[in-house]
Amino acid sequence: MKKHNSLFSRTTAPRKAKQTALLPEEISITGLSHEARGVAKHNGKTLFIAGALPGERVKFEIKKQHRRFDEADCTDVIEASPDRAEPICEHYADCGGCDLQHLKHEKQIESKQRQVLDQLARLGKFQPTEILPPLTSKDRNYRRSCRLGINQLIRDGRPIVGFRRKSSHKLLQIDNCPVLAEPLNNILRALPSVLATENNFKEITHAELSYGDTEGAMTLRVKKTPAPQLTAKLQQLAETNGFRLYFDNGQQITAYAGEAKLTYQHAKTGSTLGFQPGDFIQVNAAVNDAIVDRALDWLDPKHADRILDLFSGIGNFTLPIATLAGSVVGVEGVDEMVHRAGENARTANLNNCEFYRADLSQDLRALPWYKQGFNKALLDPPRTGALEVIKQLKQHNIQSLLYVSCNPAALARDGAELVKQGYSASKFCVADMFPHTSHVESLILFQK
């Protein structure tokens, strides 16, 4: 789920894609790619058309030409799909954040599940035995964290604050984002006017917002600390909206007027997870809660179980599992996250879990925690996957292994290795962590 390096190397430099703009043509769309683009055949090559849906006939303009495929934009829909929807955001055509708002939400989920299963079959050469219902949430106001760009250009008397434009590094002014939680939108709407009152806002380049169950953090990336007058206004903005103000100078993150109490709770076990600005947390609280619930259901932790949680972060899975299992070992590559997970366990009075720092792409056999015996495991790797550590886990007698993935291609590759080791993919589901985008989370329970 961590969620976001090239998988391929070349002995020669890659050819530059030709960029061109041709007159609009018409074509019928036969599929949807995993990047949410319509798929068609054109002049003997695959054509990917942004904004087009399967079953539609559209006009398009080719933007980039490659040896085996071309890329285009949809310029007009001649025959619309019944699954086409009116975008929920006025900035959808220009903003680089969402790419599926033109498809009905329930059809987005169906498409994502189909895409993952296709990659498991095509790349991994395996299919799960049982497909369970997707894990979903409301499709609006679901994001509890975001990163805003701040531009020195002035428009309408205010600096530009927002997200990158599609296929561009330029910023788009956004006054309201339908997928952001309301506390984040409150900051988004007010921040440009606050910055415009002072001349030295140009020292601020980004704002990272995160919100827990009761309080948030507004972390400003700065070249140097703003002047006291602007800092006071930023502090007032933060405090008024339930946030604490932080400054990040690239070396360290510093609270301006006291630390925020950033926490979220897993409903069923009551496990409370504390985090700090800069820590990785899942953006969709409801879907994260549902994923943890399903992990507990599938792994079925018992007092006799010794469970290994790899890429454990701040203990998102470790703590709920520890409320039911005999013991849990969490392993994570980031020192700060390991420290935070330990603090969370101590706060919860859980003495049956341990946390270690390790690079899980390296040889682990000499590490003390690796020599312990485990009968169940959970893996929640970044987009690069977990192939190296999976190859080493075959030395353990792990009977049930739950893989939580944010990259279907890596899941297919790693799943194939697990099948090679004698596991079967017994249960599968997708989780719609990012509605209105092509990103998808997947869970597979591998068992011997």
C-alpha positions, 0 to 999 in steps of 0.5 A, a space after each residue: 500500500 506504500 504506497 509510489 524506479 524503473 523496472 527495466 534497464 537499457 544498454 543504450 539510451 531510450 529513443 525520444 518519443 515523437 511529439 506531434 499534433 495531427 488532425 482529429 480522427 474517429 475510432 472505436 474504443 475496445 478496452 481500458 488500460 491500467 492507466 485509465 486510458 481508452 484502448 484501440 487499434 490504429 494503423 497497426 499499433 495500439 492506441 491509448 486515448 486519455 478520456 475515452 471509455 470502452 464501447 465509445 466512438 470518439 474523436 482523438 488527436 495523437 500527441 506522442 508516437 512510439 514504435 509500438 504504440 501511440 498516445 492521444 487525447 479524446 477531443 470529442 465523444 461521438 457515441 458515449 458509453 452508458 458508464 460515462 459520468 459527469 466529473 465531480 470536479 470543475 478542474 478535472 480536465 486540467 488537474 493531474 490528480 484524478 484520471 477516472 472521474 468520467 467513469 461511474 464510481 462503481 464501474 471504476 471499481 469493477 475495472 480495477 478488479 478486472 485489471 488486477 486479475 488480468 495482470 495476475 493471469 498474464 504476468 504471474 500465470 496464476 489466479 486466486 481461488 476465491 474472489 471476495 467483494 471489493 473494499 470501498 468507501 465514499 468517493 468524496 472527501 476521503 483524503 486525509 492528507 495531501 501536498 499542495 504546490 505554492 507558486 510565486 506567480 500572482 493571479 487575481 492578487 493571490 499566489 497560485 496554490 494547488 496541484 500540478 496540471 495534467 502532464 505538466 510541472 505547472 501548478 493549477 489554482 484549486 479553490 476546492 477539491 472534492 476528494 479532500 477531507 473538509 479540514 484540508 479544503 478549509 486550508 486550501 481555500 484560505 492559504 492563498 489569501 493569507 500568503 498574499 498579505 506578505 511579500 516574503 511568501 516566496 520562501 514557502 514552496 509547498 504545504 503538506 497537510 495531514 489530518 488524524 481523527 481529531 487534529 491536523 498538521 500543516 507542514 510548510 516546506 521553506 527555504 528559510 523561516 518566514 518573517 514573524 508577521 507572516 508566521 503569526 498569520 499562518 499560525 492563526 490559519 492553522 489553529 482556526 482550522 484544527 491544525 498545528 503549524 510546522 516548518 520543514 527546511 529540508 533538514 528537519 521538521 519543526 513545530 512552531 507552537 507545540 506538537 499536534 496530537 496526530 492519531 487514528 484508531 482502528 475501530 474493531 480492536 481499538 488500536 490507536 496509531 500515533 504519527 508525525 508529519 512526514 510519516 507514511 499513513 494511508 490517505 483513505 481512513 475508511 478503506 484502511 480500516 476495512 483492509 485491516 479488518 480483512 487482514 485480521 479475518 484472513 490471517 485469523 491470529 491466535 494466541 499460539 501464532 508467531 506472526 511476521 509483519 514486513 514493511 510494518 510502518 508505524 504499526 498499522 497492521 502490527 498493533 491490531 494483530 498483536 491484540 489477538 496473536 501470541 507475538 508479532 515482529 514488525 520490520 521496517 526500513 525507516 528509523 523514524 517509523 520503527 521508533 513511532 511503532 514502538 511508541 504506539 505499542 508501549 502506549 497501548 500496553 502491548 508487550 507481545 510485539 517487537 520492532 526492528 529496522 532493516 533494509 528488506 531488499 538485502 540479505 537478512 539471514 544474520 539478523 536476530 529477528 530473522 532467526 525466530 520462527 514464524 508461522 504466519 506473515 503479512 507483507 505490505 511493500 512499496 510499489 517495487 514489491 518484495 521479491 528479495 525478501 520473499 525468496 528468503 522467507 522460504 526458509 521459514 515454515 510460514 503457512 499463511 502469508 497475506 500480501 497487501 499490494 499497491 502495484 498489480 505488476 509487482 504483485 503478479 511477479 511476487 505471487 508467481 514466486 510464492 506459487 513456485 514455493 508451493 503456496 496457493 492464492 486462496 483469497 483475493 480482493 481489491 481495495 479502492 483506496 483512491 476513488 476517481 484514480 487508476 490506483 488500486 490496492 490488492 490483497 491476496 492470501 497465500 496458503 500452504 
